[in-house]
Amino acid sequence: LARSRERAAFLSSAGYLVAMLGGAAFAMYPNLLPSSSDPALALSIYNAQTGDYSMRVGLLWWGFGMLLAVGYFVFIYTSFRGKVQQSEPDSTY
Amino acid sequence: METAWFVLVALMLTAYVVLDGFDLGAGAISLFIARTHQERTTVFRTIGPVWDGNEVWLIAAGGAVYFAFPVLYASAFSGFYLPLMIVLWLLMLRGMGIELRSHVSHPLWWSLFEFVFAVSSLLLALFFGAAMGNVVPRSTAARRWILLRSLMDGLSCGAKSRHSRLVHHSHRLARCCCARSSRGALRDAQDHRRGECPRPSRRGNPLAAVVSLTVASLVATLYIRPDVLANFRAQPVGWLSPCRGGRCFDRDATLFGSQS
């Protein structure tokens, strides 16, 4: 691993994983849990969904929740960015 | 609307795999790349601030499934009860390993929790791989959508023929190893990014492993579920995803290849 290209290596590994999982999800759609005995018994997004109203309300709250979560992630990853020092005084970890 | 939720759940699970992937990988290889106490402390520090935050995405995905697809949540949780309990215990052991390690300053104590942390991380990656390998090809859904499948089912002689069971297992194994090795690779990258990795990790040829596992799991999947490609045929735009994966993999290949 070329030391200078750590970021690229990390990103391409992550990209590989994302793409493979994305492909798997695409292949599954619209099934959530395929059945081995009878395709009619498989759980798909159509027979497992909740009501339309709760989906819409949920989407709204999901938006708020995700704002919080993403904001927190940006905050924590930027405040701990950079390399770990080996000579730091011993702390919790 | 249900399609939107399908996409969102898939998105959150992917975020979980990528984010928790690197700290699982950190745990799984921590015993091998870091030998001294200080080096191991560095590994713990690398993931220290973020490891439990990364698990938020698993919880969020679970919550979204509970809310948007309650029937799936109900049948999956009762059907996969034993594996889920194992995953839960592994998650707890891992957390204990990280949190309790520094509480007593004694080499025996350190090495105990380093071991707990490493083993549970490795097993978690394996179990997530097994879960993926179980869900994607098939799961035994009986009447009323009550799932009968458990981990033991896979090991006992069921209605399935011996041969297909064998393929199923090898397929599952391939999936696990695939997930595992790419996580290891991810982790290596992360190590280097933080300027850690005190010793060069002695890996043989990670590339060949990932390539062969990808191909093997793909062939096994196609053998078990030939209809898996139907969506790709119907909507050619879906090919973008694996192709992008291939391109990323190419870059991966050149980057990691220069190491060995």
Interface residues (C-beta under 8 A of the other chain):
Chain A: L1 A2 R3 R5 E6 R7 A8 A9 F10 L11 S12 S13 A14 G15 Y16 L17 V18 A19 M20 L21 G22 G23 A24 A25 F26 A27 M28 Y29 P30 L32 L33 P34 S35 S36 S37 D38 L41 A42 L43 I45 Y46 N47 A48 Q49 T50 D52 S54 M55 R56 G58 L59 W62 G65 A69 Y72 F73 I76 Y77 S79 F80 G82 K83 V84 Q86 E88 D90 S91 T92 Y93
Chain B: M1 E2 T3 A4 W5 F6 L8 A10 L13 T14 V17 V18 G21 Q38 T41 T42 F44 R45 T46 G48 P49 V50 G53 V56 A60 A64 F67 A68 F69 P70 V71 L72 S75 A76 I98 R101 S102 M132 V135 V136 P137 R138 S139 T140 A141 A142 R143 W145 L147 S182 A185 L186 D188 A189 Q190 H192 R193 R194 G195 E196 P198 T214 R225 V228 L229 N231 F232 G238 S241 P242 C243 R244 G245 G246 C248 F249 R251 D252 L255 F256 S258 Q259
